[in-house]
Amino acid sequence: MEQIIQLVIFFGLTATVGLITYLKCRNIKRDTSDSKDYFLAGGGLSWVVVAGSLMMTNISAEQIVGMNGAQALLVAWWEIGAAVGLIILAKWLIPIYYKYNCTTTTELLERKYNDKGIRAMVSVLFMLGYAFILLPVVLYTGSLFMKSMFGLQISVVMLAIIFAVVGAVYAIFGGLRAIAISDTLNGIGLIAMGIVVSYLAMNAINWDLSGIPIERITLIGDDNSDIPWHTLLTGMVFIQIFYWGTNMVITQRALAAKSVEEAQKGLYAAVVMKLIVPFIVVLPGIVAFKLYGDVGDVAYGRLVGDLLPSWLSGAFAAVIAGAVLSSFNSCLNSAAALYTCDIHQNYINPNADVRKIGTRVALVFTLISVSLVPVFAQSESIISLLQKLNGLYSMPVLAAFICALVFKNVNAKAIKIGLVFGVLIYAVFTFVWSPLHFIHMMAITLFATILVTLLLSKFVFGDQVVTPIAATQS
């Protein structure tokens, strides 16, 4: 009987969010040839929707399940550092994107270097990262949560297929506007329910964290931890700048605001919300360690299943499902935007039907991500693996943006070679030779890529002197 109540509430709330989203979007006229209309919601999002959609895109099952699965306070640094990335995006980068009227973040690189090839290369790196890393991780963690919470007999892969189909429907038929509205509705429920779970978890141990090893409840990580303290001074900052400032999945929400000021208000609201997030994505995992021991990525689903009454667990499952769908369909929409705007319209057909092309791209990415779910199911720590693999494209891409925004007269050919160099050197650091922690290696990859790019530009391709932009303006 309890499981029936859970399922009724789950499907009821999920259907309600879908219905409200449909009602808000059904009468809005769309131009299928207008990329800004489909991929940026016509530039009409309010700051509230920007903040809500941005947070739900970020806080999905891979965050909630993965970070709680670490069962350690240390991973809170990912959330604390996010505030820095959001502030940099709001204060410095968003005004630049709006100045150049960008539909995608990569469009800024084309404008700066006057070379559409750079834009296409970076887009390909983003799309590879989405298809082979982010999308399958989102599906796997969301499916794992549902399976562990409800004790379902259905396989993780089958659950992933269900999530993928529903997420693809949102992305294909609704565009960014539908995604953003559903994100905001689910975001309210997720934060509220997340706080309730944390409260009940602490109450279950009488607010007593004694007996938990000190390494589980410290913010100062040693050399053998997931986040050694010294990595906070190197690669951590740049990971956050890349993720919040250049990553299309995240920045797309701010680009879809009514104005720069509206985007900035949404981003600053997200900074405030980030102060709450550690209580949702870290604290329950620590409590689960005291209750169950080192159970890894199943910690959060088991805790929720044990603590919440049936009617509340059904509601919580609905908002978690919403979070999974949010991240999945947001990533699909961003991948479709990158391919359509940066590659198809630039190289194949500038007047293509945006929705038709976007639909095909979304379907391809859906199939790839589902097929990779079993691979990620073999990982020991999903959050650590996710951050580690992201370096394959994050640091080379960030290097290209830094060269564009900090230096003048950088040669476009040097940028392209630098991108390839950055991917290769980080691949060596990851799969062949790892002398330092991967966060340090990200920083080394970034600076090495910038250095190689500037040297190539000046001594191999350059007919002008490469100088910092600030120096040319002084």
VOPAGU-2260 file (C-alpha; in pm, 1 decimal, decimal comma):
REM VOPAGU-2260
SITE   aa  ch    i         X         Y         Z
SITE  MET   A    0       0,0       0,0       0,0
SITE  GLU   A    1     281,7     240,4      90,0
SITE  GLN   A    2     451,6     188,5    -245,3
SITE  ILE   A    3     123,4     258,6    -423,6
SITE  ILE   A    4      92,7     588,7    -232,5
SITE  GLN   A    5     450,4     676,0    -326,9
SITE  LEU   A    6     390,2     606,5    -693,9
SITE  VAL   A    7      58,6     794,6    -706,5
SITE  ILE   A    8     215,5    1106,7    -550,8
SITE  PHE   A    9     523,4    1070,9    -769,2
SITE  PHE   A   10     334,3    1049,3   -1097,7
SITE  GLY   A   11      80,4    1310,4    -983,7
SITE  LEU   A   12     342,2    1576,9    -908,2
SITE  THR   A   13     547,2    1493,6   -1217,4
SITE  ALA   A   14     237,1    1525,3   -1435,1
SITE  THR   A   15     142,4    1853,8   -1265,0
SITE  VAL   A   16     478,9    2009,6   -1348,7
SITE  GLY   A   17     443,6    1891,5   -1707,6
SITE  LEU   A   18      91,5    2032,1   -1732,6
SITE  ILE   A   19     185,1    2374,0   -1592,2
SITE  THR   A   20     482,7    2389,7   -1828,0
SITE  TYR   A   21     261,0    2303,1   -2124,8
SITE  LEU   A   22      -1,2    2564,5   -2032,5
SITE  LYS   A   23     262,6    2835,6   -2004,7
SITE  CYS   A   24     423,1    2748,4   -2337,0
SITE  ARG   A   25     133,5    2644,2   -2559,8
SITE  ASN   A   26      27,6    2990,3   -2683,5
SITE  ILE   A   27     375,2    3123,7   -2748,0
SITE  LYS   A   28     447,0    3157,3   -3119,6
SITE  ARG   A   29     777,4    3022,3   -3240,3
SITE  ASP   A   30     993,6    3077,2   -3544,8
SITE  THR   A   31    1160,1    2744,0   -3627,3
SITE  SER   A   32    1430,3    2925,7   -3823,4
SITE  ASP   A   33    1521,4    3153,1   -3530,7
SITE  SER   A   34    1793,1    2995,0   -3315,7
SITE  LYS   A   35    1756,2    3255,5   -3040,5
SITE  ASP   A   36    1386,5    3177,9   -3008,3
SITE  TYR   A   37    1435,3    2802,0   -2971,1
SITE  PHE   A   38    1766,7    2787,2   -2784,8
SITE  LEU   A   39    1743,2    3109,1   -2578,8
SITE  ALA   A   40    1367,2    3123,2   -2518,2
SITE  GLY   A   41    1349,5    3438,4   -2729,2
SITE  GLY   A   42    1560,6    3622,7   -2469,9
SITE  GLY   A   43    1262,7    3657,9   -2239,0
SITE  LEU   A   44    1354,0    3483,7   -1911,2
SITE  SER   A   45    1310,6    3673,5   -1583,7
SITE  TRP   A   46    1580,3    3668,5   -1315,0
SITE  VAL   A   47    1373,2    3429,1   -1103,7
SITE  VAL   A   48    1353,1    3175,0   -1386,3
SITE  VAL   A   49    1722,6    3224,6   -1469,3
SITE  ALA   A   50    1819,7    3147,9   -1109,3
SITE  GLY   A   51    1582,2    2852,7   -1076,4
SITE  SER   A   52    1674,3    2693,9   -1406,9
SITE  LEU   A   53    2045,1    2745,7   -1349,0
SITE  MET   A   54    2034,2    2579,9   -1007,7
SITE  MET   A   55    1828,3    2284,5   -1128,6
SITE  THR   A   56    2060,8    2231,4   -1424,1
SITE  ASN   A   57    2353,1    2223,3   -1182,6
SITE  ILE   A   58    2196,7    2034,6    -890,1
SITE  SER   A   59    2092,8    1708,9   -1044,9
SITE  ALA   A   60    2122,5    1350,8    -933,1
SITE  GLU   A   61    2494,2    1341,1   -1012,0
SITE  GLN   A   62    2540,9    1619,7    -756,1
SITE  ILE   A   63    2300,3    1492,1    -491,7
SITE  VAL   A   64    2384,0    1123,5    -528,4
SITE  GLY   A   65    2751,7    1168,9    -609,8
SITE  MET   A   66    2840,4    1426,2    -345,7
SITE  ASN   A   67    2642,1    1253,6     -72,1
SITE  GLY   A   68    2801,0     930,9    -192,6
SITE  ALA   A   69    3143,4    1070,0    -102,9
SITE  GLN   A   70    3013,6    1079,1     258,9
SITE  ALA   A   71    3257,9    1354,2     349,2
SITE  LEU   A   72    3233,9    1726,6     421,5
SITE  LEU   A   73    3532,1    1792,4     198,5
SITE  VAL   A   74    3329,3    1780,6    -124,7
SITE  ALA   A   75    3145,0    2094,5      -9,7
SITE  TRP   A   76    3432,6    2285,4    -170,8
SITE  TRP   A   77    3273,5    2218,4    -509,4
SITE  GLU   A   78    2970,5    2420,3    -394,6
SITE  ILE   A   79    3168,2    2689,5    -211,7
SITE  GLY   A   80    3389,0    2740,8    -516,1
SITE  ALA   A   81    3081,6    2767,2    -737,1
SITE  ALA   A   82    2997,7    3102,6    -578,8
SITE  VAL   A   83    3326,2    3240,0    -713,5
SITE  GLY   A   84    3249,8    3116,9   -1064,8
SITE  LEU   A   85    2898,7    3265,7   -1056,7
SITE  ILE   A   86    3026,0    3605,4    -943,7
SITE  ILE   A   87    3287,4    3612,0   -1221,2
SITE  LEU   A   88    3019,6    3523,1   -1476,8
SITE  ALA   A   89    2782,3    3790,7   -1347,4
SITE  LYS   A   90    3029,6    4073,2   -1307,3
SITE  TRP   A   91    3262,8    4029,1   -1603,5
SITE  LEU   A   92    3159,1    3765,9   -1857,6
SITE  ILE   A   93    2784,1    3818,7   -1904,1
SITE  PRO   A   94    2825,8    4184,9   -2012,0
SITE  ILE   A   95    3075,6    4065,8   -2275,2
SITE  TYR   A   96    2844,1    3793,7   -2408,5
SITE  TYR   A   97    2559,9    4044,2   -2439,1
SITE  LYS   A   98    2787,3    4302,9   -2600,0
SITE  TYR   A   99    2864,1    4057,4   -2881,7
SITE  ASN   A  100    2500,8    3935,3   -2897,6
SITE  CYS   A  101    2603,2    3571,0   -2852,2
SITE  THR   A  102    2361,6    3281,5   -2896,6
SITE  THR   A  103    2626,2    3033,2   -2779,1
SITE  THR   A  104    2928,8    3094,2   -2557,0
SITE  THR   A  105    3151,8    2973,2   -2838,5
SITE  GLU   A  106    3023,9    3251,8   -3063,9
SITE  LEU   A  107    3234,1    3489,2   -2857,0
SITE  LEU   A  108    3547,9    3311,2   -2977,0
SITE  GLU   A  109    3448,4    3352,9   -3343,8
SITE  ARG   A  110    3385,7    3724,6   -3287,6
SITE  LYS   A  111    3715,3    3774,2   -3105,3
SITE  TYR   A  112    3933,8    3579,1   -3346,2
SITE  ASN   A  113    3726,9    3635,6   -3662,3
SITE  ASP   A  114    3754,6    3262,4   -3728,1
SITE  LYS   A  115    3455,5    3029,7   -3729,6
SITE  GLY   A  116    3685,9    2726,7   -3719,4
SITE  ILE   A  117    3778,9    2799,9   -3356,5
SITE  ARG   A  118    3413,0    2824,3   -3267,6
SITE  ALA   A  119    3347,9    2486,7   -3432,3
SITE  MET   A  120    3644,9    2317,6   -3260,6
SITE  VAL   A  121    3540,7    2431,6   -2914,2
SITE  SER   A  122    3181,2    2330,4   -2985,2
SITE  VAL   A  123    3296,7    1981,9   -3080,7
SITE  LEU   A  124    3490,9    1954,6   -2753,8
SITE  PHE   A  125    3181,9    2061,7   -2559,8
SITE  MET   A  126    2960,5    1816,4   -2744,8
SITE  LEU   A  127    3201,0    1526,8   -2691,0
SITE  GLY   A  128    3208,4    1609,4   -2319,7
SITE  TYR   A  129    2830,5    1618,6   -2302,4
SITE  ALA   A  130    2777,8    1297,1   -2499,1
SITE  PHE   A  131    3046,4    1081,5   -2338,3
SITE  ILE   A  132    3067,4    1224,1   -1984,5
SITE  LEU   A  133    2788,3    1449,1   -1856,6
SITE  LEU   A  134    2476,0    1296,0   -2010,6
SITE  PRO   A  135    2547,1     930,8   -1919,6
SITE  VAL   A  136    2649,0    1033,1   -1565,0
SITE  VAL   A  137    2320,0    1220,8   -1518,0
SITE  LEU   A  138    2120,7     920,0   -1636,8
SITE  TYR   A  139    2318,0     672,4   -1426,3
SITE  THR   A  140    2301,6     864,3   -1096,9
SITE  GLY   A  141    1933,3     947,8   -1136,9
SITE  SER   A  142    1846,3     586,6   -1213,0
SITE  LEU   A  143    2060,6     461,9    -925,1
SITE  PHE   A  144    1879,5     692,9    -683,6
SITE  MET   A  145    1536,2     575,2    -792,2
SITE  LYS   A  146    1638,8     211,6    -771,9
SITE  SER   A  147    1793,5     242,2    -423,8
SITE  MET   A  148    1513,7     459,2    -284,8
SITE  PHE   A  149    1218,3     247,0    -398,7
SITE  GLY   A  150    1400,0     -87,7    -395,9
SITE  LEU   A  151    1294,2    -140,3    -756,4
SITE  GLN   A  152    1365,8    -467,7    -934,3
SITE  ILE   A  153    1399,6    -291,2   -1269,3
SITE  SER   A  154    1758,8    -245,1   -1390,2
SITE  VAL   A  155    1947,7      84,2   -1378,6
SITE  VAL   A  156    1980,9      76,9   -1757,8
SITE  MET   A  157    1605,2      44,0   -1807,8
SITE  LEU   A  158    1541,9     333,7   -1569,3
SITE  ALA   A  159    1800,9     535,6   -1761,0
SITE  ILE   A  160    1613,3     468,5   -2084,7
SITE  ILE   A  161    1290,1     597,9   -1928,8
SITE  PHE   A  162    1461,4     916,2   -1808,9
SITE  ALA   A  163    1624,1     962,5   -2148,9
SITE  VAL   A  164    1297,0     933,9   -2339,6
SITE  VAL   A  165    1110,5    1181,2   -2117,0
SITE  GLY   A  166    1405,2    1424,1   -2112,1
SITE  ALA   A  167    1436,2    1412,9   -2489,4
SITE  VAL   A  168    1065,6    1496,7   -2524,8
SITE  TYR   A  169    1111,5    1811,2   -2312,1
SITE  ALA   A  170    1421,1    1920,4   -2502,5
SITE  ILE   A  171    1281,6    1850,4   -2848,9
SITE  PHE   A  172     928,5    1982,6   -2821,0
SITE  GLY   A  173     961,6    2252,4   -2559,0
SITE  GLY   A  174    1292,0    2423,5   -2625,4
SITE  LEU   A  175    1467,7    2622,3   -2353,2
SITE  ARG   A  176    1151,0    2803,2   -2241,7
SITE  ALA   A  177     978,7    2479,5   -2137,1
SITE  ILE   A  178    1295,8    2351,7   -1973,9
SITE  ALA   A  179    1341,6    2672,1   -1773,0
SITE  ILE   A  180     981,3    2678,1   -1647,0
SITE  SER   A  181     985,5    2314,0   -1536,3
SITE  ASP   A  182    1327,6    2372,0   -1377,4
SITE  THR   A  183    1196,5    2656,9   -1164,9
SITE  LEU   A  184     898,0    2456,6   -1040,7
SITE  ASN   A  185    1111,2    2154,4    -957,4
SITE  GLY   A  186    1379,2    2375,5    -802,5
SITE  ILE   A  187    1144,4    2509,3    -539,1
SITE  GLY   A  188    1042,9    2156,3    -444,1
SITE  LEU   A  189    1399,6    2024,3    -446,5
SITE  ILE   A  190    1537,6    2284,9    -208,1
SITE  ALA   A  191    1240,4    2250,7      27,9
SITE  MET   A  192    1251,4    1872,0      29,4
SITE  GLY   A  193    1630,1    1866,6      51,4
SITE  ILE   A  194    1620,1    2073,3     368,9
SITE  VAL   A  195    1354,7    1841,2     514,2
SITE  VAL   A  196    1571,8    1534,6     442,6
SITE  SER   A  197    1875,1    1697,4     605,9
SITE  TYR   A  198    1669,7    1790,0     912,4
SITE  LEU   A  199    1528,1    1438,2     946,9
SITE  ALA   A  200    1873,7    1288,1     894,5
SITE  MET   A  201    2026,2    1492,4    1175,0
SITE  ASN   A  202    1726,6    1416,9    1394,0
SITE  ALA   A  203    1777,6    1044,4    1332,2
SITE  ILE   A  204    2121,7    1063,9    1498,6
SITE  ASN   A  205    2003,4    1306,7    1769,5
SITE  TRP   A  206    2214,6    1582,4    1612,0
SITE  ASP   A  207    2525,5    1398,1    1725,6
SITE  LEU   A  208    2808,2    1350,9    1474,4
SITE  SER   A  209    3041,1    1190,2    1728,3
SITE  GLY   A  210    3203,6     867,6    1620,3
SITE  ILE   A  211    3244,5     981,4    1260,6
SITE  PRO   A  212    3615,1     982,0    1159,5
SITE  ILE   A  213    3766,0    1330,4    1154,4
SITE  GLU   A  214    3860,9    1296,5     787,8
SITE  ARG   A  215    3488,2    1271,3     708,4
SITE  ILE   A  216    3397,1    1602,0     877,0
SITE  THR   A  217    3688,7    1828,2     790,8
SITE  LEU   A  218    3728,9    2090,2     518,8
SITE  ILE   A  219    4106,9    2051,1     518,2
SITE  GLY   A  220    4192,0    1758,1     295,7
SITE  ASP   A  221    4523,3    1573,7     317,8
SITE  ASP   A  222    4726,9    1455,7      20,6
SITE  ASN   A  223    4531,6    1130,8      -7,3
SITE  SER   A  224    4184,9    1290,4      -1,8
SITE  ASP   A  225    3959,8    1368,7    -298,6
SITE  ILE   A  226    4037,2    1740,7    -258,9
SITE  PRO   A  227    4377,9    1808,0     -97,1
SITE  TRP   A  228    4381,9    2155,8      60,1
SITE  HIS   A  229    4650,9    2286,1    -174,4
SITE  THR   A  230    4439,1    2213,0    -484,6
SITE  LEU   A  231    4206,7    2492,4    -370,2
SITE  LEU   A  232    4485,2    2732,4    -460,9
SITE  THR   A  233    4542,3    2596,1    -811,6
SITE  GLY   A  234    4297,6    2413,5   -1036,0
SITE  MET   A  235    3980,1    2448,7    -827,2
SITE  VAL   A  236    3936,2    2816,1    -915,8
SITE  PHE   A  237    3977,6    2752,1   -1287,9
SITE  ILE   A  238    3738,8    2455,7   -1283,9
SITE  GLN   A  239    3472,0    2687,4   -1144,3
SITE  ILE   A  240    3544,3    2965,2   -1395,3
SITE  PHE   A  241    3512,7    2718,6   -1681,4
SITE  TYR   A  242    3196,4    2553,9   -1552,5
SITE  TRP   A  243    3003,3    2868,0   -1467,4
SITE  GLY   A  244    3155,9    3113,1   -1714,8
SITE  THR   A  245    3202,4    2928,9   -2044,9
SITE  ASN   A  246    3007,2    2601,6   -2023,0
SITE  MET   A  247    2707,0    2631,6   -2255,6
SITE  VAL   A  248    2479,0    2414,2   -2039,3
SITE  ILE   A  249    2505,3    2664,3   -1754,0
SITE  THR   A  250    2567,0    2997,6   -1925,3
SITE  GLN   A  251    2279,6    2942,1   -2170,1
SITE  ARG   A  252    2031,5    3033,4   -1895,2
SITE  ALA   A  253    2192,3    3371,4   -1835,3
SITE  LEU   A  254    2214,4    3436,7   -2210,3
SITE  ALA   A  255    1836,5    3386,6   -2231,7
SITE  ALA   A  256    1751,6    3665,2   -1983,1
SITE  LYS   A  257    1563,5    3980,8   -2081,4
SITE  SER   A  258    1874,0    4196,3   -2026,8
SITE  VAL   A  259    2220,7    4200,8   -1876,4
SITE  GLU   A  260    2078,0    4337,4   -1552,3
SITE  GLU   A  261    1813,0    4064,2   -1536,6
SITE  ALA   A  262    2077,6    3798,0   -1598,2
SITE  GLN   A  263    2300,4    3941,2   -1324,8
SITE  LYS   A  264    2016,3    3944,3   -1071,9
SITE  GLY   A  265    1947,5    3578,9   -1148,1
SITE  LEU   A  266    2315,1    3489,9   -1108,8
SITE  TYR   A  267    2351,4    3672,6    -777,2
SITE  ALA   A  268    2035,8    3497,9    -652,4
SITE  ALA   A  269    2201,0    3167,9    -746,5
SITE  VAL   A  270    2506,0    3264,6    -537,8
SITE  VAL   A  271    2281,0    3301,3    -232,4
SITE  MET   A  272    2115,4    2966,6    -307,7
SITE  LYS   A  273    2458,5    2804,2    -325,2
SITE  LEU   A  274    2504,8    2879,8      45,2
SITE  ILE   A  275    2214,7    2644,1     118,0
SITE  VAL   A  276    2315,8    2365,1    -117,2
SITE  PRO   A  277    2590,3    2201,7      99,3
SITE  PHE   A  278    2324,4    2119,2     359,0
SITE  ILE   A  279    2144,3    1920,2      87,5
SITE  VAL   A  280    2427,7    1756,8    -106,8
SITE  VAL   A  281    2683,1    1688,4     168,0
SITE  LEU   A  282    2531,5    1663,9     517,9
SITE  PRO   A  283    2297,4    1365,1     453,9
SITE  GLY   A  284    2586,5    1160,0     320,1
SITE  ILE   A  285    2782,8    1214,4     640,7
SITE  VAL   A  286    2481,7    1108,0     846,9
SITE  ALA   A  287    2443,9     801,8     625,3
SITE  PHE   A  288    2802,8     706,5     710,8
SITE  LYS   A  289    2713,7     701,7    1080,2
SITE  LEU   A  290    2396,4     502,6    1016,6
SITE  TYR   A  291    2511,6     255,8     749,6
SITE  GLY   A  292    2887,8     284,6     716,6
SITE  ASP   A  293    3073,4     343,5     390,7
SITE  VAL   A  294    2798,0     260,9     138,6
SITE  GLY   A  295    2905,4     500,3    -136,9
SITE  ASP   A  296    2665,8     626,7    -402,4
SITE  VAL   A  297    2360,6     444,5    -264,6
SITE  ALA   A  298    2381,8     647,7      60,8
SITE  TYR   A  299    2130,1     918,5     -23,9
SITE  GLY   A  300    1864,5     697,1    -177,9
SITE  ARG   A  301    1879,1     457,5     116,9
SITE  LEU   A  302    1861,3     741,4     368,8
SITE  VAL   A  303    1561,5     902,1     201,6
SITE  GLY   A  304    1385,4     567,5     171,0
SITE  ASP   A  305    1432,8     498,5     542,2
SITE  LEU   A  306    1348,9     842,7     684,4
SITE  LEU   A  307    1066,4     985,9     478,7
SITE  PRO   A  308     704,7     874,9     518,2
SITE  SER   A  309     555,6     725,6     203,4
SITE  TRP   A  310     370,1    1037,9      92,4
SITE  LEU   A  311     679,8    1255,7     135,1
SITE  SER   A  312     913,7    1006,8     -30,8
SITE  GLY   A  313     687,0    1003,9    -335,6
SITE  ALA   A  314     703,5    1383,5    -349,6
SITE  PHE   A  315    1080,0    1380,7    -309,1
SITE  ALA   A  316    1121,8    1123,1    -580,3
SITE  ALA   A  317     923,7    1354,8    -808,7
SITE  VAL   A  318    1157,7    1651,0    -752,2
SITE  ILE   A  319    1464,3    1429,6    -790,0
SITE  ALA   A  320    1323,3    1300,1   -1116,9
SITE  GLY   A  321    1268,6    1662,9   -1212,9
SITE  ALA   A  322    1631,5    1738,6   -1132,1
SITE  VAL   A  323    1750,3    1449,5   -1346,1
SITE  LEU   A  324    1528,9    1554,7   -1634,3
SITE  SER   A  325    1640,5    1916,2   -1591,5
SITE  SER   A  326    2008,9    1839,3   -1628,1
SITE  PHE   A  327    1951,0    1587,4   -1905,2
SITE  ASN   A  328    1720,5    1795,5   -2123,5
SITE  SER   A  329    1924,6    2109,8   -2058,9
SITE  CYS   A  330    2236,4    1934,5   -2180,7
SITE  LEU   A  331    2052,5    1801,4   -2485,6
SITE  ASN   A  332    1927,4    2150,8   -2568,0
SITE  SER   A  333    2276,6    2297,0   -2530,4
SITE  ALA   A  334    2430,3    2026,9   -2749,0
SITE  ALA   A  335    2165,2    2090,0   -3013,6
SITE  ALA   A  336    2233,0    2464,6   -2993,4
SITE  LEU   A  337    2608,0    2417,6   -3034,3
SITE  TYR   A  338    2574,2    2189,9   -3335,0
SITE  THR   A  339    2297,2    2387,0   -3504,7
SITE  CYS   A  340    2440,2    2737,3   -3455,8
SITE  ASP   A  341    2813,4    2669,5   -3461,2
SITE  ILE   A  342    2840,7    2393,6   -3720,9
SITE  HIS   A  343    2526,1    2332,7   -3927,4
SITE  GLN   A  344    2436,0    2697,8   -3991,0
SITE  ASN   A  345    2800,6    2795,3   -4039,4
SITE  TYR   A  346    2905,5    2513,7   -4270,9
SITE  ILE   A  347    2601,0    2335,5   -4413,5
SITE  ASN   A  348    2283,5    2544,5   -4435,6
SITE  PRO   A  349    2249,7    2890,1   -4276,1
SITE  ASN   A  350    1872,3    2883,8   -4328,0
SITE  ALA   A  351    1808,7    2539,2   -4182,4
SITE  ASP   A  352    1499,8    2458,5   -3975,4
SITE  VAL   A  353    1645,7    2500,4   -3627,4
SITE  ARG   A  354    1394,2    2276,6   -3455,1
SITE  LYS   A  355    1432,7    1992,4   -3705,6
SITE  ILE   A  356    1812,5    1992,7   -3681,0
SITE  GLY   A  357    1799,3    2025,7   -3302,8
SITE  THR   A  358    1564,8    1727,8   -3281,1
SITE  ARG   A  359    1800,6    1504,1   -3476,8
SITE  VAL   A  360    2098,7    1607,0   -3264,7
SITE  ALA   A  361    1906,0    1545,7   -2942,2
SITE  LEU   A  362    1810,8    1195,3   -3054,1
SITE  VAL   A  363    2170,1    1105,1   -3141,8
SITE  PHE   A  364    2300,1    1231,7   -2807,5
SITE  THR   A  365    2024,8    1044,2   -2623,6
SITE  LEU   A  366    2123,9     714,2   -2783,3
SITE  ILE   A  367    2493,1     764,8   -2709,9
SITE  SER   A  368    2436,5     858,2   -2345,3
SITE  VAL   A  369    2208,2     559,9   -2274,9
SITE  SER   A  370    2460,0     319,8   -2425,0
SITE  LEU   A  371    2732,8     449,2   -2188,3
SITE  VAL   A  372    2535,9     414,4   -1863,4
SITE  PRO   A  373    2673,0      61,3   -1792,1
SITE  VAL   A  374    3029,9     196,2   -1822,6
SITE  PHE   A  375    2980,8     460,1   -1552,7
SITE  ALA   A  376    2807,6     206,8   -1330,5
SITE  GLN   A  377    3153,3      51,5   -1275,6
SITE  SER   A  378    3306,2     364,2   -1117,7
SITE  GLU   A  379    3384,7     381,3    -744,1
SITE  SER   A  380    3323,1     753,5    -692,3
SITE  ILE   A  381    3104,6     913,6    -957,4
SITE  ILE   A  382    3165,5    1275,4    -852,1
SITE  SER   A  383    3544,4    1234,4    -853,9
SITE  LEU   A  384    3535,5    1056,1   -1190,1
SITE  LEU   A  385    3311,6    1324,8   -1339,2
SITE  GLN   A  386    3540,2    1611,0   -1234,8
SITE  LYS   A  387    3848,9    1422,2   -1349,5
SITE  LEU   A  388    3718,8    1344,4   -1698,2
SITE  ASN   A  389    3585,1    1697,3   -1745,9
SITE  GLY   A  390    3945,1    1818,9   -1759,7
SITE  LEU   A  391    3984,7    1661,3   -2102,9
SITE  TYR   A  392    3797,0    1952,6   -2254,5
SITE  SER   A  393    3744,2    2209,2   -1977,9
SITE  MET   A  394    4100,2    2339,6   -1944,4
SITE  PRO   A  395    4180,8    2358,5   -2319,0
SITE  VAL   A  396    3853,0    2545,2   -2376,3
SITE  LEU   A  397    3915,6    2782,7   -2086,7
SITE  ALA   A  398    4262,7    2851,5   -2226,4
SITE  ALA   A  399    4105,8    2962,1   -2556,3
SITE  PHE   A  400    3868,1    3198,0   -2372,8
SITE  ILE   A  401    4148,4    3344,5   -2160,2
SITE  CYS   A  402    4360,3    3407,6   -2469,6
SITE  ALA   A  403    4061,5    3578,2   -2633,5
SITE  LEU   A  404    3972,3    3800,0   -2337,6
SITE  VAL   A  405    4313,0    3875,6   -2185,6
SITE  PHE   A  406    4546,4    3899,7   -2485,7
SITE  LYS   A  407    4537,8    4090,3   -2813,3
SITE  ASN   A  408    4660,2    3976,4   -3156,4
SITE  VAL   A  409    4660,3    3602,7   -3075,5
SITE  ASN   A  410    4670,2    3407,7   -3402,3
SITE  ALA   A  411    4370,4    3183,8   -3474,4
SITE  LYS   A  412    4589,1    2894,6   -3594,3
SITE  ALA   A  413    4780,2    2902,7   -3266,1
SITE  ILE   A  414    4452,7    2877,0   -3075,8
SITE  LYS   A  415    4349,9    2567,0   -3273,3
SITE  ILE   A  416    4681,7    2393,2   -3214,9
SITE  GLY   A  417    4665,6    2494,6   -2849,3
SITE  LEU   A  418    4326,0    2328,8   -2812,6
SITE  VAL   A  419    4458,3    1999,5   -2950,1
SITE  PHE   A  420    4771,6    2026,1   -2735,0
SITE  GLY   A  421    4563,8    2085,7   -2421,9
SITE  VAL   A  422    4343,1    1781,3   -2479,8
SITE  LEU   A  423    4643,5    1557,6   -2548,5
SITE  ILE   A  424    4852,0    1668,8   -2251,5
SITE  TYR   A  425    4564,1    1625,1   -2008,4
SITE  ALA   A  426    4488,7    1282,3   -2157,1
SITE  VAL   A  427    4851,5    1185,6   -2083,2
SITE  PHE   A  428    4819,4    1318,6   -1726,3
SITE  THR   A  429    4496,1    1122,7   -1678,1
SITE  PHE   A  430    4560,3     789,3   -1847,3
SITE  VAL   A  431    4940,0     753,0   -1869,9
SITE  TRP   A  432    5133,6     955,1   -1611,7
SITE  SER   A  433    4979,6    1131,4   -1309,1
SITE  PRO   A  434    5256,4    1289,9   -1099,4
SITE  LEU   A  435    5013,8    1513,2    -903,7
SITE  HIS   A  436    4647,4    1530,6    -804,7
SITE  PHE   A  437    4418,8    1575,3   -1106,1
SITE  ILE   A  438    4310,1    1923,8    -990,3
SITE  HIS   A  439    4675,5    2034,0    -997,2
SITE  MET   A  440    4712,9    1873,9   -1338,2
SITE  MET   A  441    4415,9    2076,5   -1461,7
SITE  ALA   A  442    4592,2    2399,5   -1363,6
SITE  ILE   A  443    4915,6    2280,8   -1526,9
SITE  THR   A  444    4723,8    2188,5   -1842,6
SITE  LEU   A  445    4561,5    2533,1   -1851,1
SITE  PHE   A  446    4884,7    2730,0   -1814,3
SITE  ALA   A  447    5077,2    2501,9   -2049,2
SITE  THR   A  448    4807,7    2541,7   -2315,5
SITE  ILE   A  449    4807,1    2922,0   -2280,0
SITE  LEU   A  450    5187,3    2931,2   -2296,5
SITE  VAL   A  451    5207,4    2708,7   -2605,7
SITE  THR   A  452    4933,6    2913,0   -2774,9
SITE  LEU   A  453    5105,5    3246,3   -2709,9
SITE  LEU   A  454    5447,9    3116,9   -2814,2
SITE  LEU   A  455    5310,7    2972,9   -3138,3
SITE  SER   A  456    5122,1    3293,3   -3207,6
SITE  LYS   A  457    5427,1    3512,6   -3155,5
SITE  PHE   A  458    5711,6    3306,4   -3301,9
SITE  VAL   A  459    5545,9    3080,1   -3561,1
SITE  PHE   A  460    5230,1    3246,5   -3692,8
SITE  GLY   A  461    5249,8    3600,8   -3566,9
SITE  ASP   A  462    5295,0    3911,6   -3771,6
SITE  GLN   A  463    5188,3    4123,0   -3473,5
SITE  VAL   A  464    5304,7    4135,6   -3112,9
SITE  VAL   A  465    5088,9    3944,7   -2864,8
SITE  THR   A  466    5012,2    4176,2   -2573,2
SITE  PRO   A  467    4772,4    4180,0   -2278,5
SITE  ILE   A  468    4457,3    4374,7   -2366,6
SITE  ALA   A  469    4487,1    4591,6   -2056,4
SITE  ALA   A  470    4833,2    4702,6   -2169,0
SITE  THR   A  471    4703,0    4817,9   -2506,6
SITE  GLN   A  472    4432,8    5025,2   -2336,1
SITE  SER   A  473    4661,0    5198,6   -2086,5
